[in-house]
Amino acid sequence: MKAWRPDLLEDFVALCQLIGAHGVQEPWPPPPARPIYHNHYLVLGKHKYWAMGPQGDSDPPDEKTVINRAPLT
């Protein structure tokens, strides 16, 4: 979470920008469920990353508060 490491704020925002610019937009939850969100996911190695803020994926990078990571399935 961004608040835990204020010394890494620039890196946090840069990763949020990278996810938004190069990530692939996918629905969540995935089909066949009805999607609630359409997040940008960036695959790096064996994980995918996505960033969220108070409005989910739609917040600008500097307003996002958390970067999530999940193993690829």
CHARMM internal coordinates of N, CA and C (Angstrom, degrees):
IC EDIT
DIST 1 N 1 CA 1.4464
DIST 1 CA 1 C 1.5218
ANGL 1 N 1 CA 1 C 109.32
DIST 1 C 2 N 1.2944
ANGL 1 CA 1 C 2 N 114.79
DIHE 1 N 1 CA 1 C 2 N 143.60
DIST 2 N 2 CA 1.4614
ANGL 1 C 2 N 2 CA 121.43
DIHE 1 CA 1 C 2 N 2 CA -176.26
DIST 2 CA 2 C 1.5186
ANGL 2 N 2 CA 2 C 111.92
DIHE 1 C 2 N 2 CA 2 C -57.60
DIST 2 C 3 N 1.3163
ANGL 2 CA 2 C 3 N 118.50
DIHE 2 N 2 CA 2 C 3 N -38.56
DIST 3 N 3 CA 1.4646
ANGL 2 C 3 N 3 CA 121.78
DIHE 2 CA 2 C 3 N 3 CA -176.13
DIST 3 CA 3 C 1.5262
ANGL 3 N 3 CA 3 C 112.55
DIHE 2 C 3 N 3 CA 3 C -68.41
DIST 3 C 4 N 1.3225
ANGL 3 CA 3 C 4 N 118.02
DIHE 3 N 3 CA 3 C 4 N -22.87
DIST 4 N 4 CA 1.4621
ANGL 3 C 4 N 4 CA 120.84
DIHE 3 CA 3 C 4 N 4 CA -177.46
DIST 4 CA 4 C 1.5209
ANGL 4 N 4 CA 4 C 112.68
DIHE 3 C 4 N 4 CA 4 C -73.55
DIST 4 C 5 N 1.3361
ANGL 4 CA 4 C 5 N 117.58
DIHE 4 N 4 CA 4 C 5 N -28.89
DIST 5 N 5 CA 1.4661
ANGL 4 C 5 N 5 CA 121.07
DIHE 4 CA 4 C 5 N 5 CA -175.73
DIST 5 CA 5 C 1.5289
ANGL 5 N 5 CA 5 C 110.98
DIHE 4 C 5 N 5 CA 5 C -134.22
DIST 5 C 6 N 1.3386
ANGL 5 CA 5 C 6 N 117.97
DIHE 5 N 5 CA 5 C 6 N 71.94
DIST 6 N 6 CA 1.4655
ANGL 5 C 6 N 6 CA 119.59
DIHE 5 CA 5 C 6 N 6 CA -179.52
DIST 6 CA 6 C 1.5277
ANGL 6 N 6 CA 6 C 112.58
DIHE 5 C 6 N 6 CA 6 C -60.18
DIST 6 C 7 N 1.3327
ANGL 6 CA 6 C 7 N 117.60
DIHE 6 N 6 CA 6 C 7 N -22.68
DIST 7 N 7 CA 1.4623
ANGL 6 C 7 N 7 CA 120.64
DIHE 6 CA 6 C 7 N 7 CA 178.37
DIST 7 CA 7 C 1.5323
ANGL 7 N 7 CA 7 C 112.08
DIHE 6 C 7 N 7 CA 7 C -69.24
DIST 7 C 8 N 1.3347
ANGL 7 CA 7 C 8 N 117.55
DIHE 7 N 7 CA 7 C 8 N -15.53
DIST 8 N 8 CA 1.4660
ANGL 7 C 8 N 8 CA 121.80
DIHE 7 CA 7 C 8 N 8 CA 179.70
DIST 8 CA 8 C 1.5325
ANGL 8 N 8 CA 8 C 112.27
DIHE 7 C 8 N 8 CA 8 C -107.99
DIST 8 C 9 N 1.3283
ANGL 8 CA 8 C 9 N 116.84
DIHE 8 N 8 CA 8 C 9 N 20.49
DIST 9 N 9 CA 1.4632
ANGL 8 C 9 N 9 CA 121.22
DIHE 8 CA 8 C 9 N 9 CA -176.16
DIST 9 CA 9 C 1.5286
ANGL 9 N 9 CA 9 C 112.38
DIHE 8 C 9 N 9 CA 9 C -56.21
DIST 9 C 10 N 1.3310
ANGL 9 CA 9 C 10 N 117.86
DIHE 9 N 9 CA 9 C 10 N -45.88
DIST 10 N 10 CA 1.4694
ANGL 9 C 10 N 10 CA 120.20
DIHE 9 CA 9 C 10 N 10 CA -179.05
DIST 10 CA 10 C 1.5255
ANGL 10 N 10 CA 10 C 111.08
DIHE 9 C 10 N 10 CA 10 C -62.09
DIST 10 C 11 N 1.3284
ANGL 10 CA 10 C 11 N 117.54
DIHE 10 N 10 CA 10 C 11 N -41.03
DIST 11 N 11 CA 1.4657
ANGL 10 C 11 N 11 CA 121.05
DIHE 10 CA 10 C 11 N 11 CA 178.19
DIST 11 CA 11 C 1.5262
ANGL 11 N 11 CA 11 C 110.92
DIHE 10 C 11 N 11 CA 11 C -66.28
DIST 11 C 12 N 1.3201
ANGL 11 CA 11 C 12 N 116.85
DIHE 11 N 11 CA 11 C 12 N -39.43
DIST 12 N 12 CA 1.4604
ANGL 11 C 12 N 12 CA 121.89
DIHE 11 CA 11 C 12 N 12 CA 178.70
DIST 12 CA 12 C 1.5288
ANGL 12 N 12 CA 12 C 110.24
DIHE 11 C 12 N 12 CA 12 C -60.29
DIST 12 C 13 N 1.3279
ANGL 12 CA 12 C 13 N 116.52
DIHE 12 N 12 CA 12 C 13 N -50.05
DIST 13 N 13 CA 1.4637
ANGL 12 C 13 N 13 CA 120.85
DIHE 12 CA 12 C 13 N 13 CA -178.97
DIST 13 CA 13 C 1.5275
ANGL 13 N 13 CA 13 C 110.04
DIHE 12 C 13 N 13 CA 13 C -64.49
DIST 13 C 14 N 1.3326
ANGL 13 CA 13 C 14 N 117.68
DIHE 13 N 13 CA 13 C 14 N -39.22
DIST 14 N 14 CA 1.4655
ANGL 13 C 14 N 14 CA 121.04
DIHE 13 CA 13 C 14 N 14 CA 179.14
DIST 14 CA 14 C 1.5284
ANGL 14 N 14 CA 14 C 111.08
DIHE 13 C 14 N 14 CA 14 C -62.19
DIST 14 C 15 N 1.3311
ANGL 14 CA 14 C 15 N 117.77
DIHE 14 N 14 CA 14 C 15 N -41.62
DIST 15 N 15 CA 1.4618
ANGL 14 C 15 N 15 CA 120.06
DIHE 14 CA 14 C 15 N 15 CA 178.27
DIST 15 CA 15 C 1.5264
ANGL 15 N 15 CA 15 C 110.53
DIHE 14 C 15 N 15 CA 15 C -67.78
DIST 15 C 16 N 1.3181
ANGL 15 CA 15 C 16 N 118.15
DIHE 15 N 15 CA 15 C 16 N -38.30
DIST 16 N 16 CA 1.4701
ANGL 15 C 16 N 16 CA 120.88
DIHE 15 CA 15 C 16 N 16 CA 175.44
DIST 16 CA 16 C 1.5301
ANGL 16 N 16 CA 16 C 110.58
DIHE 15 C 16 N 16 CA 16 C -60.35
DIST 16 C 17 N 1.3233
ANGL 16 CA 16 C 17 N 117.11
DIHE 16 N 16 CA 16 C 17 N -41.71
DIST 17 N 17 CA 1.4612
ANGL 16 C 17 N 17 CA 121.13
DIHE 16 CA 16 C 17 N 17 CA 178.21
DIST 17 CA 17 C 1.5255
ANGL 17 N 17 CA 17 C 110.98
DIHE 16 C 17 N 17 CA 17 C -64.74
DIST 17 C 18 N 1.3300
ANGL 17 CA 17 C 18 N 117.04
DIHE 17 N 17 CA 17 C 18 N -41.52
DIST 18 N 18 CA 1.4638
ANGL 17 C 18 N 18 CA 121.88
DIHE 17 CA 17 C 18 N 18 CA 179.00
DIST 18 CA 18 C 1.5303
ANGL 18 N 18 CA 18 C 110.65
DIHE 17 C 18 N 18 CA 18 C -62.65
DIST 18 C 19 N 1.3162
ANGL 18 CA 18 C 19 N 116.58
DIHE 18 N 18 CA 18 C 19 N -43.83
DIST 19 N 19 CA 1.4679
ANGL 18 C 19 N 19 CA 120.91
DIHE 18 CA 18 C 19 N 19 CA 178.26
DIST 19 CA 19 C 1.5273
ANGL 19 N 19 CA 19 C 109.97
DIHE 18 C 19 N 19 CA 19 C -60.91
DIST 19 C 20 N 1.3260
ANGL 19 CA 19 C 20 N 117.11
DIHE 19 N 19 CA 19 C 20 N -44.88
DIST 20 N 20 CA 1.4625
ANGL 19 C 20 N 20 CA 120.67
DIHE 19 CA 19 C 20 N 20 CA -179.63
DIST 20 CA 20 C 1.5180
ANGL 20 N 20 CA 20 C 113.31
DIHE 19 C 20 N 20 CA 20 C -66.71
DIST 20 C 21 N 1.3300
ANGL 20 CA 20 C 21 N 116.84
DIHE 20 N 20 CA 20 C 21 N -37.19
DIST 21 N 21 CA 1.4645
ANGL 20 C 21 N 21 CA 121.10
DIHE 20 CA 20 C 21 N 21 CA -176.27
DIST 21 CA 21 C 1.5270
ANGL 21 N 21 CA 21 C 112.90
DIHE 20 C 21 N 21 CA 21 C -80.13
DIST 21 C 22 N 1.3212
ANGL 21 CA 21 C 22 N 117.37
DIHE 21 N 21 CA 21 C 22 N -35.80
DIST 22 N 22 CA 1.4649
ANGL 21 C 22 N 22 CA 120.39
DIHE 21 CA 21 C 22 N 22 CA -172.41
DIST 22 CA 22 C 1.5249
ANGL 22 N 22 CA 22 C 113.95
DIHE 21 C 22 N 22 CA 22 C -118.77
DIST 22 C 23 N 1.3185
ANGL 22 CA 22 C 23 N 116.86
DIHE 22 N 22 CA 22 C 23 N -5.46
DIST 23 N 23 CA 1.4608
ANGL 22 C 23 N 23 CA 119.58
DIHE 22 CA 22 C 23 N 23 CA 178.96
DIST 23 CA 23 C 1.5165
ANGL 23 N 23 CA 23 C 111.82
DIHE 22 C 23 N 23 CA 23 C -75.59
DIST 23 C 24 N 1.3087
ANGL 23 CA 23 C 24 N 115.24
DIHE 23 N 23 CA 23 C 24 N 159.59
DIST 24 N 24 CA 1.4602
ANGL 23 C 24 N 24 CA 122.63
DIHE 23 CA 23 C 24 N 24 CA 178.62
DIST 24 CA 24 C 1.5261
ANGL 24 N 24 CA 24 C 108.13
DIHE 23 C 24 N 24 CA 24 C -100.49
DIST 24 C 25 N 1.3212
ANGL 24 CA 24 C 25 N 115.41
DIHE 24 N 24 CA 24 C 25 N 131.24
DIST 25 N 25 CA 1.4620
ANGL 24 C 25 N 25 CA 119.22
DIHE 24 CA 24 C 25 N 25 CA -179.33
DIST 25 CA 25 C 1.5274
ANGL 25 N 25 CA 25 C 109.62
DIHE 24 C 25 N 25 CA 25 C -79.48
DIST 25 C 26 N 1.3437
ANGL 25 CA 25 C 26 N 115.66
DIHE 25 N 25 CA 25 C 26 N 128.00
DIST 26 N 26 CA 1.4602
ANGL 25 C 26 N 26 CA 122.29
DIHE 25 CA 25 C 26 N 26 CA -180.00
DIST 26 CA 26 C 1.5284
ANGL 26 N 26 CA 26 C 109.16
DIHE 25 C 26 N 26 CA 26 C -135.00
DIST 26 C 27 N 1.3279
ANGL 26 CA 26 C 27 N 116.51
DIHE 26 N 26 CA 26 C 27 N 150.75
DIST 27 N 27 CA 1.4638
ANGL 26 C 27 N 27 CA 119.37
DIHE 26 CA 26 C 27 N 27 CA 177.68
DIST 27 CA 27 C 1.5224
ANGL 27 N 27 CA 27 C 111.21
DIHE 26 C 27 N 27 CA 27 C -75.60
DIST 27 C 28 N 1.3252
ANGL 27 CA 27 C 28 N 115.11
DIHE 27 N 27 CA 27 C 28 N 148.80
DIST 28 N 28 CA 1.4581
ANGL 27 C 28 N 28 CA 121.05
DIHE 27 CA 27 C 28 N 28 CA 171.23
DIST 28 CA 28 C 1.5164
ANGL 28 N 28 CA 28 C 108.76
DIHE 27 C 28 N 28 CA 28 C -136.00
DIST 28 C 29 N 1.2829
ANGL 28 CA 28 C 29 N 118.54
DIHE 28 N 28 CA 28 C 29 N 131.96
DIST 29 N 29 CA 1.4541
ANGL 28 C 29 N 29 CA 126.64
DIHE 28 CA 28 C 29 N 29 CA -5.23
DIST 29 CA 29 C 1.5213
ANGL 29 N 29 CA 29 C 110.69
DIHE 28 C 29 N 29 CA 29 C -68.37
DIST 29 C 30 N 1.3400
ANGL 29 CA 29 C 30 N 116.24
DIHE 29 N 29 CA 29 C 30 N 159.59
DIST 30 N 30 CA 1.4671
ANGL 29 C 30 N 30 CA 119.47
DIHE 29 CA 29 C 30 N 30 CA -178.25
DIST 30 CA 30 C 1.5264
ANGL 30 N 30 CA 30 C 111.67
DIHE 29 C 30 N 30 CA 30 C -69.23
DIST 30 C 31 N 1.3342
ANGL 30 CA 30 C 31 N 116.37
DIHE 30 N 30 CA 30 C 31 N 160.75
DIST 31 N 31 CA 1.4614
ANGL 30 C 31 N 31 CA 120.24
DIHE 30 CA 30 C 31 N 31 CA 177.13
DIST 31 CA 31 C 1.5295
ANGL 31 N 31 CA 31 C 110.47
DIHE 30 C 31 N 31 CA 31 C -57.48
DIST 31 C 32 N 1.2934
ANGL 31 CA 31 C 32 N 118.01
DIHE 31 N 31 CA 31 C 32 N 149.18
DIST 32 N 32 CA 1.4646
ANGL 31 C 32 N 32 CA 127.33
DIHE 31 CA 31 C 32 N 32 CA 14.77
DIST 32 CA 32 C 1.5272
ANGL 32 N 32 CA 32 C 113.78
DIHE 31 C 32 N 32 CA 32 C -89.39
DIST 32 C 33 N 1.3288
ANGL 32 CA 32 C 33 N 117.95
DIHE 32 N 32 CA 32 C 33 N 2.44
DIST 33 N 33 CA 1.4690
ANGL 32 C 33 N 33 CA 120.22
DIHE 32 CA 32 C 33 N 33 CA 178.65
DIST 33 CA 33 C 1.5248
ANGL 33 N 33 CA 33 C 110.22
DIHE 32 C 33 N 33 CA 33 C -65.37
DIST 33 C 34 N 1.3179
ANGL 33 CA 33 C 34 N 115.79
DIHE 33 N 33 CA 33 C 34 N 155.78
DIST 34 N 34 CA 1.4738
ANGL 33 C 34 N 34 CA 120.95
DIHE 33 CA 33 C 34 N 34 CA 176.18
DIST 34 CA 34 C 1.5236
ANGL 34 N 34 CA 34 C 108.31
DIHE 33 C 34 N 34 CA 34 C -76.88
DIST 34 C 35 N 1.3469
ANGL 34 CA 34 C 35 N 118.15
DIHE 34 N 34 CA 34 C 35 N 123.86
DIST 35 N 35 CA 1.4627
ANGL 34 C 35 N 35 CA 120.42
DIHE 34 CA 34 C 35 N 35 CA -176.73
DIST 35 CA 35 C 1.5247
ANGL 35 N 35 CA 35 C 112.77
DIHE 34 C 35 N 35 CA 35 C -66.21
DIST 35 C 36 N 1.3185
ANGL 35 CA 35 C 36 N 114.11
DIHE 35 N 35 CA 35 C 36 N 140.97
DIST 36 N 36 CA 1.4609
ANGL 35 C 36 N 36 CA 121.91
DIHE 35 CA 35 C 36 N 36 CA 174.10
DIST 36 CA 36 C 1.5224
ANGL 36 N 36 CA 36 C 109.20
DIHE 35 C 36 N 36 CA 36 C -100.23
DIST 36 C 37 N 1.3247
ANGL 36 CA 36 C 37 N 115.97
DIHE 36 N 36 CA 36 C 37 N -38.88
DIST 37 N 37 CA 1.4661
ANGL 36 C 37 N 37 CA 122.89
DIHE 36 CA 36 C 37 N 37 CA -178.67
DIST 37 CA 37 C 1.5226
ANGL 37 N 37 CA 37 C 109.88
DIHE 36 C 37 N 37 CA 37 C -127.22
DIST 37 C 38 N 1.3179
ANGL 37 CA 37 C 38 N 115.48
DIHE 37 N 37 CA 37 C 38 N 161.50
DIST 38 N 38 CA 1.4623
ANGL 37 C 38 N 38 CA 123.33
DIHE 37 CA 37 C 38 N 38 CA 169.56
DIST 38 CA 38 C 1.5288
ANGL 38 N 38 CA 38 C 105.93
DIHE 37 C 38 N 38 CA 38 C -127.82
DIST 38 C 39 N 1.3130
ANGL 38 CA 38 C 39 N 115.44
DIHE 38 N 38 CA 38 C 39 N 91.99
DIST 39 N 39 CA 1.4627
ANGL 38 C 39 N 39 CA 122.01
DIHE 38 CA 38 C 39 N 39 CA -175.63
DIST 39 CA 39 C 1.5198
ANGL 39 N 39 CA 39 C 111.65
DIHE 38 C 39 N 39 CA 39 C -91.38
DIST 39 C 40 N 1.3340
ANGL 39 CA 39 C 40 N 115.21
DIHE 39 N 39 CA 39 C 40 N 156.56
DIST 40 N 40 CA 1.4617
ANGL 39 C 40 N 40 CA 121.77
DIHE 39 CA 39 C 40 N 40 CA 171.54
DIST 40 CA 40 C 1.5241
ANGL 40 N 40 CA 40 C 107.90
DIHE 39 C 40 N 40 CA 40 C -92.28
DIST 40 C 41 N 1.3333
ANGL 40 CA 40 C 41 N 116.16
DIHE 40 N 40 CA 40 C 41 N 127.84
DIST 41 N 41 CA 1.4590
ANGL 40 C 41 N 41 CA 122.40
DIHE 40 CA 40 C 41 N 41 CA -179.30
DIST 41 CA 41 C 1.5232
ANGL 41 N 41 CA 41 C 108.90
DIHE 40 C 41 N 41 CA 41 C -119.01
DIST 41 C 42 N 1.3219
ANGL 41 CA 41 C 42 N 115.68
DIHE 41 N 41 CA 41 C 42 N 133.57
DIST 42 N 42 CA 1.4629
ANGL 41 C 42 N 42 CA 121.57
DIHE 41 CA 41 C 42 N 42 CA 177.91
DIST 42 CA 42 C 1.5203
ANGL 42 N 42 CA 42 C 108.11
DIHE 41 C 42 N 42 CA 42 C -115.86
DIST 42 C 43 N 1.3278
ANGL 42 CA 42 C 43 N 116.59
DIHE 42 N 42 CA 42 C 43 N 123.02
DIST 43 N 43 CA 1.4599
ANGL 42 C 43 N 43 CA 121.62
DIHE 42 CA 42 C 43 N 43 CA 179.01
DIST 43 CA 43 C 1.5215
ANGL 43 N 43 CA 43 C 108.69
DIHE 42 C 43 N 43 CA 43 C -89.60
DIST 43 C 44 N 1.3285
ANGL 43 CA 43 C 44 N 115.25
DIHE 43 N 43 CA 43 C 44 N 125.33
DIST 44 N 44 CA 1.4645
ANGL 43 C 44 N 44 CA 122.93
DIHE 43 CA 43 C 44 N 44 CA 175.15
DIST 44 CA 44 C 1.5262
ANGL 44 N 44 CA 44 C 106.60
DIHE 43 C 44 N 44 CA 44 C -133.30
DIST 44 C 45 N 1.3075
ANGL 44 CA 44 C 45 N 116.54
DIHE 44 N 44 CA 44 C 45 N 113.91
DIST 45 N 45 CA 1.4593
ANGL 44 C 45 N 45 CA 119.45
DIHE 44 CA 44 C 45 N 45 CA -178.14
DIST 45 CA 45 C 1.5124
ANGL 45 N 45 CA 45 C 110.67
DIHE 44 C 45 N 45 CA 45 C 65.20
DIST 45 C 46 N 1.3195
ANGL 45 CA 45 C 46 N 116.49
DIHE 45 N 45 CA 45 C 46 N -128.40
DIST 46 N 46 CA 1.4631
ANGL 45 C 46 N 46 CA 121.90
DIHE 45 CA 45 C 46 N 46 CA -177.16
DIST 46 CA 46 C 1.5271
ANGL 46 N 46 CA 46 C 112.84
DIHE 45 C 46 N 46 CA 46 C -99.34
DIST 46 C 47 N 1.3364
ANGL 46 CA 46 C 47 N 116.54
DIHE 46 N 46 CA 46 C 47 N 17.19
DIST 47 N 47 CA 1.4662
ANGL 46 C 47 N 47 CA 120.96
DIHE 46 CA 46 C 47 N 47 CA -178.86
DIST 47 CA 47 C 1.5253
ANGL 47 N 47 CA 47 C 110.85
DIHE 46 C 47 N 47 CA 47 C -130.83
DIST 47 C 48 N 1.3230
ANGL 47 CA 47 C 48 N 114.79
DIHE 47 N 47 CA 47 C 48 N 158.66
DIST 48 N 48 CA 1.4615
ANGL 47 C 48 N 48 CA 119.96
DIHE 47 CA 47 C 48 N 48 CA 169.28
DIST 48 CA 48 C 1.5197
ANGL 48 N 48 CA 48 C 107.38
DIHE 47 C 48 N 48 CA 48 C -118.15
DIST 48 C 49 N 1.3306
ANGL 48 CA 48 C 49 N 115.19
DIHE 48 N 48 CA 48 C 49 N 144.97
DIST 49 N 49 CA 1.4575
ANGL 48 C 49 N 49 CA 122.98
DIHE 48 CA 48 C 49 N 49 CA -175.27
DIST 49 CA 49 C 1.5189
ANGL 49 N 49 CA 49 C 108.95
DIHE 48 C 49 N 49 CA 49 C -122.00
DIST 49 C 50 N 1.3298
ANGL 49 CA 49 C 50 N 116.17
DIHE 49 N 49 CA 49 C 50 N 144.95
DIST 50 N 50 CA 1.4558
ANGL 49 C 50 N 50 CA 121.61
DIHE 49 CA 49 C 50 N 50 CA 173.01
DIST 50 CA 50 C 1.5183
ANGL 50 N 50 CA 50 C 108.26
DIHE 49 C 50 N 50 CA 50 C -148.39
DIST 50 C 51 N 1.3232
ANGL 50 CA 50 C 51 N 115.63
DIHE 50 N 50 CA 50 C 51 N 150.62
DIST 51 N 51 CA 1.4657
ANGL 50 C 51 N 51 CA 121.80
DIHE 50 CA 50 C 51 N 51 CA -177.12
DIST 51 CA 51 C 1.5234
ANGL 51 N 51 CA 51 C 109.02
DIHE 50 C 51 N 51 CA 51 C -115.03
DIST 51 C 52 N 1.3299
ANGL 51 CA 51 C 52 N 114.79
DIHE 51 N 51 CA 51 C 52 N 145.61
DIST 52 N 52 CA 1.4621
ANGL 51 C 52 N 52 CA 119.56
DIHE 51 CA 51 C 52 N 52 CA -179.93
DIST 52 CA 52 C 1.5213
ANGL 52 N 52 CA 52 C 110.69
DIHE 51 C 52 N 52 CA 52 C -140.01
DIST 52 C 53 N 1.3209
ANGL 52 CA 52 C 53 N 114.48
DIHE 52 N 52 CA 52 C 53 N 153.55
DIST 53 N 53 CA 1.4542
ANGL 52 C 53 N 53 CA 122.18
DIHE 52 CA 52 C 53 N 53 CA 174.99
DIST 53 CA 53 C 1.5177
ANGL 53 N 53 CA 53 C 108.93
DIHE 52 C 53 N 53 CA 53 C -132.30
DIST 53 C 54 N 1.3300
ANGL 53 CA 53 C 54 N 117.90
DIHE 53 N 53 CA 53 C 54 N -163.38
DIST 54 N 54 CA 1.4619
ANGL 53 C 54 N 54 CA 121.02
DIHE 53 CA 53 C 54 N 54 CA -179.34
DIST 54 CA 54 C 1.5347
ANGL 54 N 54 CA 54 C 113.40
DIHE 53 C 54 N 54 CA 54 C -57.39
DIST 54 C 55 N 1.3372
ANGL 54 CA 54 C 55 N 117.32
DIHE 54 N 54 CA 54 C 55 N -30.44
DIST 55 N 55 CA 1.4649
ANGL 54 C 55 N 55 CA 121.52
DIHE 54 CA 54 C 55 N 55 CA 179.72
DIST 55 CA 55 C 1.5309
ANGL 55 N 55 CA 55 C 111.79
DIHE 54 C 55 N 55 CA 55 C -102.34
DIST 55 C 56 N 1.3188
ANGL 55 CA 55 C 56 N 116.79
DIHE 55 N 55 CA 55 C 56 N 19.62
DIST 56 N 56 CA 1.4648
ANGL 55 C 56 N 56 CA 120.24
DIHE 55 CA 55 C 56 N 56 CA -178.99
DIST 56 CA 56 C 1.5098
ANGL 56 N 56 CA 56 C 111.06
DIHE 55 C 56 N 56 CA 56 C 79.05
DIST 56 C 57 N 1.3196
ANGL 56 CA 56 C 57 N 116.34
DIHE 56 N 56 CA 56 C 57 N -132.88
DIST 57 N 57 CA 1.4635
ANGL 56 C 57 N 57 CA 122.57
DIHE 56 CA 56 C 57 N 57 CA -177.07
DIST 57 CA 57 C 1.5252
ANGL 57 N 57 CA 57 C 112.58
DIHE 56 C 57 N 57 CA 57 C -78.95
DIST 57 C 58 N 1.3166
ANGL 57 CA 57 C 58 N 118.03
DIHE 57 N 57 CA 57 C 58 N -14.73
DIST 58 N 58 CA 1.4689
ANGL 57 C 58 N 58 CA 120.62
DIHE 57 CA 57 C 58 N 58 CA -172.30
DIST 58 CA 58 C 1.5279
ANGL 58 N 58 CA 58 C 114.42
DIHE 57 C 58 N 58 CA 58 C -82.71
DIST 58 C 59 N 1.3236
ANGL 58 CA 58 C 59 N 118.46
DIHE 58 N 58 CA 58 C 59 N -8.00
DIST 59 N 59 CA 1.4642
ANGL 58 C 59 N 59 CA 120.47
DIHE 58 CA 58 C 59 N 59 CA 178.47
DIST 59 CA 59 C 1.5244
ANGL 59 N 59 CA 59 C 110.86
DIHE 58 C 59 N 59 CA 59 C -69.82
DIST 59 C 60 N 1.3379
ANGL 59 CA 59 C 60 N 118.26
DIHE 59 N 59 CA 59 C 60 N 148.37
DIST 60 N 60 CA 1.4625
ANGL 59 C 60 N 60 CA 119.88
DIHE 59 CA 59 C 60 N 60 CA 173.31
DIST 60 CA 60 C 1.5345
ANGL 60 N 60 CA 60 C 109.85
DIHE 59 C 60 N 60 CA 60 C -65.82
DIST 60 C 61 N 1.3368
ANGL 60 CA 60 C 61 N 117.68
DIHE 60 N 60 CA 60 C 61 N 157.40
DIST 61 N 61 CA 1.4722
ANGL 60 C 61 N 61 CA 120.72
DIHE 60 CA 60 C 61 N 61 CA -175.68
DIST 61 CA 61 C 1.5240
ANGL 61 N 61 CA 61 C 114.92
DIHE 60 C 61 N 61 CA 61 C -51.71
DIST 61 C 62 N 1.3215
ANGL 61 CA 61 C 62 N 118.38
DIHE 61 N 61 CA 61 C 62 N -39.77
DIST 62 N 62 CA 1.4677
ANGL 61 C 62 N 62 CA 119.84
DIHE 61 CA 61 C 62 N 62 CA -176.99
DIST 62 CA 62 C 1.5309
ANGL 62 N 62 CA 62 C 112.94
DIHE 61 C 62 N 62 CA 62 C -73.90
DIST 62 C 63 N 1.3380
ANGL 62 CA 62 C 63 N 117.97
DIHE 62 N 62 CA 62 C 63 N -10.54
DIST 63 N 63 CA 1.4630
ANGL 62 C 63 N 63 CA 121.13
DIHE 62 CA 62 C 63 N 63 CA 177.86
DIST 63 CA 63 C 1.5304
ANGL 63 N 63 CA 63 C 112.86
DIHE 62 C 63 N 63 CA 63 C -103.85
DIST 63 C 64 N 1.3112
ANGL 63 CA 63 C 64 N 117.03
DIHE 63 N 63 CA 63 C 64 N -3.07
DIST 64 N 64 CA 1.4656
ANGL 63 C 64 N 64 CA 119.77
DIHE 63 CA 63 C 64 N 64 CA 176.93
DIST 64 CA 64 C 1.5204
ANGL 64 N 64 CA 64 C 108.37
DIHE 63 C 64 N 64 CA 64 C -71.54
DIST 64 C 65 N 1.3189
ANGL 64 CA 64 C 65 N 116.25
DIHE 64 N 64 CA 64 C 65 N 151.40
DIST 65 N 65 CA 1.4641
ANGL 64 C 65 N 65 CA 120.34
DIHE 64 CA 64 C 65 N 65 CA -173.84
DIST 65 CA 65 C 1.5199
ANGL 65 N 65 CA 65 C 113.89
DIHE 64 C 65 N 65 CA 65 C -119.88
DIST 65 C 66 N 1.3248
ANGL 65 CA 65 C 66 N 117.79
DIHE 65 N 65 CA 65 C 66 N -16.54
DIST 66 N 66 CA 1.4671
ANGL 65 C 66 N 66 CA 120.20
DIHE 65 CA 65 C 66 N 66 CA -176.77
DIST 66 CA 66 C 1.5295
ANGL 66 N 66 CA 66 C 110.11
DIHE 65 C 66 N 66 CA 66 C -148.19
DIST 66 C 67 N 1.3238
ANGL 66 CA 66 C 67 N 115.79
DIHE 66 N 66 CA 66 C 67 N 144.60
DIST 67 N 67 CA 1.4588
ANGL 66 C 67 N 67 CA 122.61
DIHE 66 CA 66 C 67 N 67 CA 170.94
DIST 67 CA 67 C 1.5247
ANGL 67 N 67 CA 67 C 106.37
DIHE 66 C 67 N 67 CA 67 C -113.33
DIST 67 C 68 N 1.3166
ANGL 67 CA 67 C 68 N 115.47
DIHE 67 N 67 CA 67 C 68 N 123.99
DIST 68 N 68 CA 1.4628
ANGL 67 C 68 N 68 CA 122.02
DIHE 67 CA 67 C 68 N 68 CA -179.09
DIST 68 CA 68 C 1.5187
ANGL 68 N 68 CA 68 C 110.07
DIHE 67 C 68 N 68 CA 68 C -99.29
DIST 68 C 69 N 1.3373
ANGL 68 CA 68 C 69 N 115.43
DIHE 68 N 68 CA 68 C 69 N 155.66
DIST 69 N 69 CA 1.4577
ANGL 68 C 69 N 69 CA 121.24
DIHE 68 CA 68 C 69 N 69 CA 177.68
DIST 69 CA 69 C 1.5213
ANGL 69 N 69 CA 69 C 108.47
DIHE 68 C 69 N 69 CA 69 C -140.64
DIST 69 C 70 N 1.3295
ANGL 69 CA 69 C 70 N 115.72
DIHE 69 N 69 CA 69 C 70 N 138.91
DIST 70 N 70 CA 1.4627
ANGL 69 C 70 N 70 CA 120.82
DIHE 69 CA 69 C 70 N 70 CA 176.92
DIST 70 CA 70 C 1.5209
ANGL 70 N 70 CA 70 C 108.78
DIHE 69 C 70 N 70 CA 70 C -141.97
DIST 70 C 71 N 1.3389
ANGL 70 CA 70 C 71 N 117.25
DIHE 70 N 70 CA 70 C 71 N 145.69
DIST 71 N 71 CA 1.4660
ANGL 70 C 71 N 71 CA 119.18
DIHE 70 CA 70 C 71 N 71 CA 176.53
DIST 71 CA 71 C 1.5223
ANGL 71 N 71 CA 71 C 110.23
DIHE 70 C 71 N 71 CA 71 C -66.55
DIST 71 C 72 N 1.3165
ANGL 71 CA 71 C 72 N 115.92
DIHE 71 N 71 CA 71 C 72 N 147.76
DIST 72 N 72 CA 1.4581
ANGL 71 C 72 N 72 CA 120.13
DIHE 71 CA 71 C 72 N 72 CA 175.58
DIST 72 CA 72 C 1.5222
ANGL 72 N 72 CA 72 C 108.58
DIHE 71 C 72 N 72 CA 72 C -69.60
DIST 72 C 73 N 1.3111
ANGL 72 CA 72 C 73 N 115.37
DIHE 72 N 72 CA 72 C 73 N 143.01
DIST 73 N 73 CA 1.4651
ANGL 72 C 73 N 73 CA 118.68
DIHE 72 CA 72 C 73 N 73 CA 179.92
DIST 73 CA 73 C 1.5014
ANGL 73 N 73 CA 73 C 111.05
DIHE 72 C 73 N 73 CA 73 C -109.27
END
COOR INIT
IC SEED 1 N 1 CA 1 C
IC BUILD
